[in-house]
């Protein structure tokens, strides 16, 4: 893999440089390991690739195409933790643009699994894709363990659904047993600890209620004969065999992880990672109001500065900049004045109408849905599902700040995110090696490229500015394709003080800083 020398290499003599760059890296780190491991059927094979590397694109455009056209595949089952990542709107264009010679009929997460139709399509020579969330798959084939059945509530629930589950199990077994089936699991670090005895060692905190049901369902499909793969930017300690290094470990990492230089065109670059405040400082609202104001201000500041940069040039840029804020759950201890929760943010916004720019809105999202508020904390729209992503990604929308509760570590694809704050106090003890999966996943939402690597037409903006004045192109990328992230620390809690610093160290190992990127792209500036 040849290193990038300067911005000129993106353009001179080859206008397809970026596309070819992506194809080369995808071939090396996704496609080749996938092809070479197809004969391995007794493991959940993990392909670990950075956020922004084209995981979704490669699954639907390249892997599916080769599976159906070159390797005798007839069925593809796609599983994801969250329905927001497997919508018809995201998947359908990728499938049709792939140009698969025998385009599969897709049954989406909310569709009825009409087994008569599915088998009729297959008998007539067609192909089938089934897209499900973990929870939907669990409702179809999930079965309780003997220990769980000792619980009267679980036994009662199982008695109601067992006939339906047995029927669905029978159909899945028939499907996989008779037709060559590929299973792909998105966000493979989520909910895939194989056994409860490993949970604390893998996640860093105990969870006595963990049953491993999502993993068990994937394992079922594999045992029935599917060829099973998981994709993640942050493989777990069990998947890397730091935990459970026995031959019976159900996971196997295949391929290698790309270098930072190979991710340069597919990601944003780190401007700042910092823990500027302690949780004890959150007892009053000063820091919270400051960060809300800063989030809105930073969006407007970058947008305005971009306009200054492109002023008197042929470049037009009307794209917005956005921010994300992660909150804590409400909690049972109402006397804990340090918690930064949805209710607390609401109360602050209701009494401080000058925190958010008047032409900006805030989008709250949690497990129950989403709602959009103006600077006066008045609801202007609301809904369920992935509508909040549409708001944040629509350049004509006023939505600038996404506020999340237990939602942002997975399934949030907003390339314009350039500023983030996490008010969660995260902790893990040294005995578990500072497990930083949540922090890495949350920062991963900031990493998706907002400029370089998106497409050639947008890259031409940089080149136009570069030809006028190298410093214009330099300043433009600083504003457009870098991010800042702040988090809260707590020196009074063991493991909390160092959590984010360890997270930041891990992130810096795989993501270029602004200085790294600019020294490569603009060596003479």
C-alpha positions as CSV (number, residue, x, y, z in Angstrom):
1,X,0.0,0.0,0.0
2,X,1.6,3.3,-1.2
3,X,1.4,6.2,1.2
4,X,-0.3,9.4,0.2
5,X,2.3,12.1,-0.4
6,X,0.2,15.2,-0.9
7,X,-3.2,16.5,-1.8
8,X,-2.1,16.6,-5.4
9,X,-2.1,12.8,-5.6
10,X,-5.8,12.8,-5.1
11,X,-6.3,14.6,-8.5
12,X,-3.4,14.8,-10.9
13,X,-3.7,12.2,-13.6
14,X,-6.4,10.1,-12.0
15,X,-9.7,11.4,-11.0
16,X,-10.7,8.0,-9.7
17,X,-7.9,8.0,-7.1
18,X,-10.2,8.0,-4.0
19,X,-12.5,5.2,-5.4
20,X,-9.4,3.1,-6.3
21,X,-8.0,3.8,-2.9
22,X,-11.1,2.5,-1.2
23,X,-11.3,-0.5,-3.4
24,X,-7.6,-1.4,-2.7
25,X,-8.0,-1.1,1.1
26,X,-11.4,-2.9,1.0
27,X,-9.9,-5.8,-1.1
28,X,-7.0,-6.1,1.4
29,X,-8.8,-5.9,4.7
30,X,-12.4,-7.1,4.0
31,X,-12.8,-9.1,0.8
32,X,-9.6,-11.1,0.7
33,X,-10.0,-12.3,4.3
34,X,-13.6,-13.1,3.7
35,X,-13.0,-15.2,0.6
36,X,-10.0,-17.0,2.2
37,X,-12.1,-18.0,5.3
38,X,-15.2,-19.3,3.6
39,X,-14.2,-22.9,4.3
40,X,-14.1,-22.3,8.0
41,X,-17.6,-23.1,9.3
42,X,-17.2,-23.8,13.0
43,X,-16.4,-20.3,14.1
44,X,-18.1,-16.9,14.2
45,X,-15.5,-15.1,12.0
46,X,-14.8,-11.5,13.0
47,X,-13.6,-8.9,10.5
48,X,-12.3,-5.9,12.5
49,X,-12.2,-2.7,10.5
50,X,-12.2,1.0,11.5
51,X,-15.4,3.1,11.5
52,X,-15.8,4.8,8.2
53,X,-14.0,2.0,6.3
54,X,-17.0,1.1,4.2
55,X,-18.3,-1.9,6.2
56,X,-22.0,-1.5,5.1
57,X,-21.0,-0.7,1.6
58,X,-18.8,-3.8,1.3
59,X,-21.3,-6.2,2.8
60,X,-24.1,-5.2,0.5
61,X,-22.2,-4.2,-2.7
62,X,-19.3,-6.6,-2.8
63,X,-19.8,-9.5,-0.4
64,X,-23.4,-10.1,-1.4
65,X,-22.6,-9.9,-5.1
66,X,-19.8,-12.4,-4.8
67,X,-21.7,-14.7,-2.5
68,X,-24.6,-15.0,-4.9
69,X,-22.6,-14.9,-8.2
70,X,-19.3,-16.7,-7.4
71,X,-19.8,-18.9,-4.4
72,X,-23.1,-20.6,-5.0
73,X,-24.9,-18.6,-2.3
74,X,-28.7,-18.6,-2.2
75,X,-29.5,-17.0,1.1
76,X,-28.1,-14.1,3.1
77,X,-29.3,-13.4,6.6
78,X,-28.2,-10.0,7.9
79,X,-28.5,-9.4,11.7
80,X,-28.0,-6.1,13.5
81,X,-28.5,-4.9,17.1
82,X,-30.5,-1.8,16.1
83,X,-33.2,-1.4,13.4
84,X,-31.8,2.1,12.5
85,X,-28.9,0.5,10.7
86,X,-30.9,-1.9,8.5
87,X,-33.7,0.2,7.1
88,X,-35.0,-0.3,3.6
89,X,-33.9,3.2,2.6
90,X,-30.2,2.3,3.5
91,X,-30.1,-1.2,2.1
92,X,-32.2,-1.1,-1.0
93,X,-30.0,1.4,-3.0
94,X,-26.9,-0.6,-2.2
95,X,-28.4,-3.9,-3.3
96,X,-29.7,-2.6,-6.6
97,X,-26.5,-0.6,-7.4
98,X,-24.5,-3.7,-6.8
99,X,-25.8,-5.1,-10.1
100,X,-26.3,-8.7,-8.8
101,X,-27.2,-10.8,-11.8
102,X,-30.0,-12.6,-9.8
103,X,-31.1,-9.8,-7.4
104,X,-32.3,-11.3,-4.1
105,X,-35.8,-10.8,-2.8
106,X,-35.3,-8.9,0.5
107,X,-37.5,-9.5,3.5
108,X,-36.9,-6.6,5.9
109,X,-37.1,-6.5,9.7
110,X,-40.8,-5.5,9.8
111,X,-41.9,-7.8,7.0
112,X,-43.8,-11.0,7.6
113,X,-41.6,-14.1,7.0
114,X,-43.8,-15.8,4.4
115,X,-42.1,-19.2,4.3
116,X,-44.2,-20.5,1.5
117,X,-43.1,-17.6,-0.6
118,X,-39.5,-17.8,0.5
119,X,-39.2,-21.5,-0.5
120,X,-41.1,-20.9,-3.7
121,X,-38.6,-18.2,-4.7
122,X,-35.7,-20.5,-3.9
123,X,-37.2,-23.5,-5.7
124,X,-37.6,-21.4,-8.8
125,X,-33.9,-20.4,-8.8
126,X,-34.2,-17.0,-7.1
127,X,-32.2,-15.7,-4.1
128,X,-33.4,-14.5,-0.8
129,X,-32.1,-12.0,1.8
130,X,-33.6,-11.8,5.3
131,X,-32.8,-8.7,7.4
132,X,-33.5,-8.9,11.2
133,X,-32.6,-7.3,14.4
134,X,-31.3,-9.4,17.3
135,X,-34.6,-8.9,19.2
136,X,-36.7,-10.0,16.2
137,X,-34.5,-13.0,15.6
138,X,-34.9,-13.9,19.3
139,X,-38.7,-13.7,19.0
140,X,-38.4,-16.1,16.1
141,X,-35.9,-18.8,17.3
142,X,-34.9,-17.8,20.8
143,X,-35.3,-20.4,23.5
144,X,-34.7,-20.2,27.2
145,X,-32.1,-22.3,29.0
146,X,-33.1,-24.9,31.7
147,X,-32.0,-22.4,34.4
148,X,-34.2,-19.7,32.9
149,X,-37.2,-22.0,32.8
150,X,-36.9,-22.3,36.6
151,X,-38.2,-18.7,36.7
152,X,-42.1,-18.8,36.7
153,X,-42.4,-15.7,34.5
154,X,-40.0,-17.1,31.9
155,X,-41.8,-20.4,32.0
156,X,-45.2,-18.7,31.5
157,X,-43.8,-16.6,28.6
158,X,-42.3,-19.7,27.0
159,X,-45.5,-21.7,27.2
160,X,-47.2,-19.1,25.2
161,X,-44.7,-18.9,22.3
162,X,-43.0,-22.3,22.3
163,X,-45.1,-23.7,19.4
164,X,-44.5,-20.7,17.3
165,X,-40.7,-20.8,18.0
166,X,-40.5,-24.5,17.2
167,X,-42.2,-23.8,13.9
168,X,-39.8,-20.9,13.1
169,X,-36.8,-23.0,14.1
170,X,-37.9,-25.8,11.8
171,X,-38.2,-23.3,8.9
172,X,-34.8,-21.8,9.5
173,X,-33.2,-25.3,9.8
174,X,-34.8,-26.2,6.5
175,X,-33.7,-23.0,4.8
176,X,-30.1,-23.3,5.9
177,X,-29.9,-27.0,5.5
178,X,-31.1,-26.9,1.9
179,X,-29.7,-23.6,0.6
180,X,-26.1,-22.2,0.9
181,X,-26.6,-19.5,3.6
182,X,-24.4,-16.5,4.6
183,X,-25.0,-14.8,7.9
184,X,-23.5,-11.4,8.6
185,X,-23.8,-9.8,12.0
186,X,-23.3,-6.0,12.2
187,X,-21.7,-4.4,15.2
188,X,-20.3,-7.7,16.4
189,X,-18.9,-6.3,19.7
190,X,-22.5,-5.8,20.9
191,X,-24.3,-8.5,22.9
192,X,-22.0,-11.3,21.7
193,X,-20.2,-12.5,24.9
194,X,-20.6,-16.2,24.6
195,X,-21.2,-17.1,28.2
196,X,-22.1,-15.2,31.4
197,X,-18.9,-16.4,33.1
198,X,-16.9,-14.3,30.7
199,X,-19.1,-11.2,30.8
200,X,-17.3,-9.2,33.5
201,X,-13.9,-10.1,32.0
202,X,-15.1,-8.9,28.6
203,X,-17.1,-5.9,29.5
204,X,-15.4,-4.7,32.7
205,X,-18.5,-4.8,34.9
206,X,-20.6,-7.6,36.3
207,X,-24.1,-8.4,34.9
208,X,-25.7,-11.3,36.7
209,X,-28.8,-11.1,34.4
210,X,-26.7,-11.7,31.2
211,X,-28.0,-14.7,29.3
212,X,-26.1,-14.4,26.0
213,X,-29.4,-14.9,24.1
214,X,-28.3,-12.9,21.0
215,X,-25.1,-14.9,20.8
216,X,-27.0,-18.2,21.3
217,X,-29.2,-17.3,18.3
218,X,-26.3,-16.6,16.0
219,X,-24.7,-19.8,17.2
220,X,-27.8,-21.7,16.3
221,X,-27.8,-20.5,12.7
222,X,-24.1,-21.5,12.5
223,X,-24.7,-24.9,13.9
224,X,-27.5,-25.4,11.4
225,X,-24.9,-24.8,8.6
226,X,-24.6,-21.1,7.9
227,X,-21.3,-19.4,7.0
228,X,-21.2,-16.8,9.7
229,X,-19.3,-13.5,10.0
230,X,-19.3,-10.5,12.3
231,X,-18.1,-7.0,11.6
232,X,-16.9,-4.5,14.1
233,X,-14.5,-1.6,14.7
234,X,-13.9,-2.7,18.3
235,X,-13.5,-6.5,18.7
236,X,-14.1,-7.7,22.3
237,X,-11.5,-9.3,24.5
238,X,-13.1,-12.7,23.9
239,X,-13.0,-12.2,20.2
240,X,-9.3,-11.3,20.4
241,X,-8.8,-14.3,22.8
242,X,-7.5,-12.1,25.6
243,X,-10.3,-13.8,27.5
244,X,-11.2,-17.5,26.8
245,X,-8.0,-18.5,24.9
246,X,-9.1,-22.1,24.7
247,X,-9.6,-24.0,21.4
248,X,-13.3,-23.9,22.1
249,X,-13.4,-20.1,21.8
250,X,-16.3,-19.6,19.3
251,X,-14.7,-16.6,17.6
252,X,-11.8,-16.2,15.2
253,X,-10.4,-12.8,14.0
254,X,-9.6,-13.0,10.3
255,X,-7.4,-10.6,8.5
256,X,-5.5,-7.7,9.8
257,X,-6.4,-4.2,11.0
258,X,-5.6,-1.3,8.6
259,X,-2.8,1.1,9.5
260,X,-3.7,4.8,10.2
261,X,-2.3,5.9,6.9
262,X,-4.7,3.5,5.1
263,X,-7.6,5.0,7.0
264,X,-6.7,8.6,6.3
265,X,-9.2,9.1,3.5
266,X,-12.1,7.3,5.2
267,X,-12.2,9.2,8.5
268,X,-12.2,12.5,10.2
269,X,-9.1,13.5,12.2
270,X,-8.7,14.2,15.9
271,X,-8.5,17.9,16.8
272,X,-9.0,17.5,20.5
273,X,-9.7,14.7,23.1
274,X,-10.0,16.0,26.6
275,X,-11.5,15.5,30.1
276,X,-11.9,19.1,31.1
277,X,-14.2,18.6,34.1
278,X,-14.9,16.3,37.1
279,X,-18.3,14.8,37.9
280,X,-18.3,16.7,41.2
281,X,-18.4,19.9,39.2
282,X,-21.8,18.8,37.7
283,X,-23.7,19.4,40.9
284,X,-24.6,22.8,39.7
285,X,-25.7,23.6,36.1
286,X,-22.8,25.9,35.1
287,X,-20.8,23.3,33.1
288,X,-23.8,21.8,31.5
289,X,-25.1,25.1,30.3
290,X,-21.6,26.0,29.1
291,X,-21.4,22.7,27.0
292,X,-24.9,23.2,25.6
293,X,-24.0,26.7,24.5
294,X,-20.6,25.5,23.2
295,X,-22.2,22.7,21.1
296,X,-24.5,25.1,19.3
297,X,-21.8,27.8,19.0
298,X,-19.3,25.4,17.5
299,X,-21.7,24.3,14.9
300,X,-22.4,27.9,13.9
301,X,-18.7,28.9,14.2
302,X,-17.5,26.2,11.8
303,X,-20.3,26.8,9.3
304,X,-19.6,30.6,9.3
305,X,-15.9,30.1,9.0
306,X,-16.3,27.7,6.1
307,X,-18.3,30.4,4.3
308,X,-15.4,32.9,5.0
309,X,-13.0,30.4,3.5
310,X,-15.0,29.9,0.3
311,X,-15.9,33.5,-0.1
312,X,-14.8,34.9,-3.5
313,X,-14.1,31.4,-4.8
314,X,-16.2,29.2,-7.1
315,X,-16.8,26.8,-4.2
316,X,-20.3,26.6,-2.7
317,X,-20.8,24.8,0.6
318,X,-24.2,24.8,2.3
319,X,-23.6,21.7,4.4
320,X,-24.2,21.9,8.1
321,X,-22.0,21.0,11.1
322,X,-23.5,19.0,14.0
323,X,-22.8,18.0,17.6
324,X,-23.6,15.1,19.9
325,X,-24.1,14.9,23.7
326,X,-24.4,11.7,25.6
327,X,-26.4,11.6,28.8
328,X,-26.8,9.3,31.8
329,X,-30.0,7.4,32.5
330,X,-32.3,8.8,35.1
331,X,-31.3,6.5,37.9
332,X,-33.1,5.6,41.1
333,X,-31.1,7.9,43.3
334,X,-32.9,11.2,42.8
335,X,-30.5,12.8,45.4
336,X,-27.5,12.3,43.2
337,X,-27.1,15.9,41.9
338,X,-24.2,15.0,39.7
339,X,-26.2,13.0,37.1
340,X,-26.8,14.7,33.8
341,X,-30.0,13.3,32.6
342,X,-32.7,14.0,30.0
343,X,-35.0,15.6,32.6
344,X,-32.2,17.8,33.8
345,X,-31.3,19.0,30.3
346,X,-35.0,19.7,29.7
347,X,-35.2,21.9,32.8
348,X,-32.1,23.8,31.8
349,X,-33.3,24.5,28.3
350,X,-36.8,25.6,29.6
351,X,-35.2,28.3,31.8
352,X,-32.3,29.3,29.5
353,X,-33.5,30.4,26.1
354,X,-30.1,31.8,25.1
355,X,-28.1,28.5,25.1
356,X,-29.1,27.3,21.7
357,X,-28.8,29.4,18.6
358,X,-32.3,30.6,17.5
359,X,-31.9,29.0,14.1
360,X,-30.8,25.7,15.6
361,X,-32.9,22.8,17.1
362,X,-32.0,20.0,19.5
363,X,-33.0,16.4,18.9
364,X,-33.5,14.1,21.9
365,X,-33.5,10.4,21.3
366,X,-33.8,7.3,23.5
367,X,-35.3,3.8,23.5
368,X,-38.8,5.3,23.3
369,X,-38.4,7.6,20.3
370,X,-37.2,11.1,19.5
371,X,-38.4,14.7,19.6
372,X,-37.0,17.9,18.2
373,X,-37.0,21.1,20.4
374,X,-36.3,24.7,19.5
375,X,-34.2,27.0,21.5
376,X,-37.2,27.7,23.9
377,X,-37.5,23.9,24.5
378,X,-40.8,23.8,22.5
379,X,-41.4,20.5,20.7
380,X,-41.5,21.1,16.9
381,X,-41.6,17.5,15.8
382,X,-41.3,14.0,17.2
383,X,-41.5,10.4,16.2
384,X,-40.0,6.9,16.5
385,X,-37.4,4.8,14.6
386,X,-34.6,6.4,12.7
387,X,-36.4,9.7,11.9
388,X,-33.9,11.5,14.1
389,X,-31.1,10.5,11.7
390,X,-33.0,12.0,8.8
391,X,-33.2,15.3,10.8
392,X,-29.5,15.3,11.6
393,X,-28.4,14.5,8.1
394,X,-30.8,16.8,6.2
395,X,-28.8,20.0,5.4
396,X,-32.1,22.0,5.1
397,X,-33.1,21.0,8.7
398,X,-32.3,23.2,11.7
399,X,-31.3,20.2,13.7
400,X,-27.8,20.6,15.0
401,X,-27.4,18.9,18.4
402,X,-28.2,15.3,19.0
403,X,-28.7,14.4,22.6
404,X,-28.7,10.7,23.3
405,X,-29.4,8.3,26.2
406,X,-27.9,4.8,25.7
407,X,-28.2,5.2,22.0
408,X,-25.1,6.6,20.4
409,X,-22.5,3.8,20.8
410,X,-23.9,1.9,17.8
411,X,-26.0,2.7,14.8
412,X,-25.6,6.4,14.5
413,X,-24.3,7.5,11.1
414,X,-24.0,11.3,10.9
415,X,-20.8,12.4,9.0
416,X,-21.3,16.0,10.0
417,X,-20.6,15.4,13.7
418,X,-17.6,17.6,14.6
419,X,-18.2,18.3,18.3
420,X,-19.1,15.8,21.1
421,X,-19.5,15.7,24.9
422,X,-20.1,12.6,27.1
423,X,-21.5,13.3,30.6
424,X,-21.4,9.6,31.5
425,X,-18.9,8.7,34.3
426,X,-17.4,5.5,32.9
427,X,-15.2,3.3,35.0
428,X,-13.4,0.0,34.9
429,X,-10.7,-1.4,37.1
430,X,-7.1,-2.2,36.1
431,X,-7.7,-5.9,36.7
432,X,-9.7,-5.9,33.5
433,X,-7.2,-3.9,31.5
434,X,-9.3,-0.7,31.2
435,X,-12.0,-2.0,28.9
436,X,-12.9,1.0,26.7
437,X,-15.4,-0.4,24.2
438,X,-18.2,2.1,25.0
439,X,-15.8,5.1,24.8
440,X,-14.3,3.9,21.5
441,X,-17.7,3.2,20.0
442,X,-19.0,6.6,21.1
443,X,-16.1,8.5,19.7
444,X,-16.5,6.3,16.6
445,X,-19.7,8.2,15.8
446,X,-17.5,11.3,15.3
447,X,-15.0,9.6,13.0
448,X,-17.0,9.2,9.8
449,X,-15.4,11.3,7.1
450,X,-17.2,14.6,6.5
451,X,-15.2,15.4,3.5
452,X,-12.3,13.3,2.3
453,X,-13.3,9.9,1.0
454,X,-16.9,10.8,0.5
455,X,-16.9,11.3,-3.3
456,X,-14.9,12.9,-6.0
457,X,-17.2,15.8,-6.6
458,X,-16.8,17.0,-3.0
459,X,-13.1,16.5,-3.2
460,X,-12.9,18.8,-6.1
461,X,-13.9,21.6,-3.7
462,X,-10.6,21.1,-1.9
463,X,-8.7,21.0,-5.1
464,X,-10.3,24.2,-6.3
465,X,-9.3,26.0,-3.1
466,X,-5.9,24.4,-3.2
467,X,-5.3,25.8,-6.7
468,X,-6.3,29.3,-5.5
469,X,-4.4,29.2,-2.3
470,X,-3.1,26.2,-0.4
471,X,-3.9,27.8,2.9
472,X,-7.6,28.0,1.9
473,X,-7.7,24.3,1.3
474,X,-5.9,23.7,4.5
475,X,-8.3,25.8,6.6
476,X,-11.3,24.3,4.9
477,X,-10.3,20.8,5.9
478,X,-9.5,21.9,9.4
479,X,-13.1,23.1,9.7
480,X,-14.8,20.4,7.7
481,X,-13.0,17.1,8.6
482,X,-11.8,17.3,12.2
483,X,-13.6,16.7,15.5
484,X,-13.3,17.6,19.2
485,X,-14.6,15.4,22.0
486,X,-14.9,16.2,25.7
487,X,-15.7,13.7,28.6
488,X,-16.3,13.8,32.3
489,X,-13.9,12.2,34.7
490,X,-14.1,11.3,38.4
491,X,-10.9,11.1,40.5
492,X,-12.9,9.7,43.5
493,X,-14.0,6.5,41.8
494,X,-11.5,3.8,41.1
495,X,-11.1,3.2,37.4
496,X,-13.1,6.3,36.5
497,X,-10.2,8.8,36.5
498,X,-8.2,6.9,33.9
499,X,-11.1,5.5,31.8
500,X,-11.2,8.3,29.2
501,X,-7.5,8.8,29.1
502,X,-7.1,5.1,28.3
503,X,-9.9,5.4,25.7
504,X,-8.2,8.4,24.1
505,X,-4.9,6.4,23.9
506,X,-6.7,3.6,22.1
507,X,-8.4,5.9,19.8
508,X,-5.1,7.7,18.9
509,X,-3.6,4.3,18.0
510,X,-6.1,4.0,15.1
511,X,-7.2,7.5,14.1
512,X,-5.0,10.2,12.7
513,X,-4.7,13.5,14.5
514,X,-5.1,16.7,12.6
515,X,-1.3,17.3,12.6
516,X,-0.8,13.8,11.2
517,X,-3.2,14.3,8.4
518,X,-2.1,17.8,7.5
519,X,1.6,16.9,7.5
520,X,0.8,14.2,4.9
521,X,-1.7,16.0,2.7
522,X,0.0,19.5,2.9
523,X,3.7,18.9,3.5
524,X,4.7,22.3,2.3
525,X,2.0,24.4,4.1
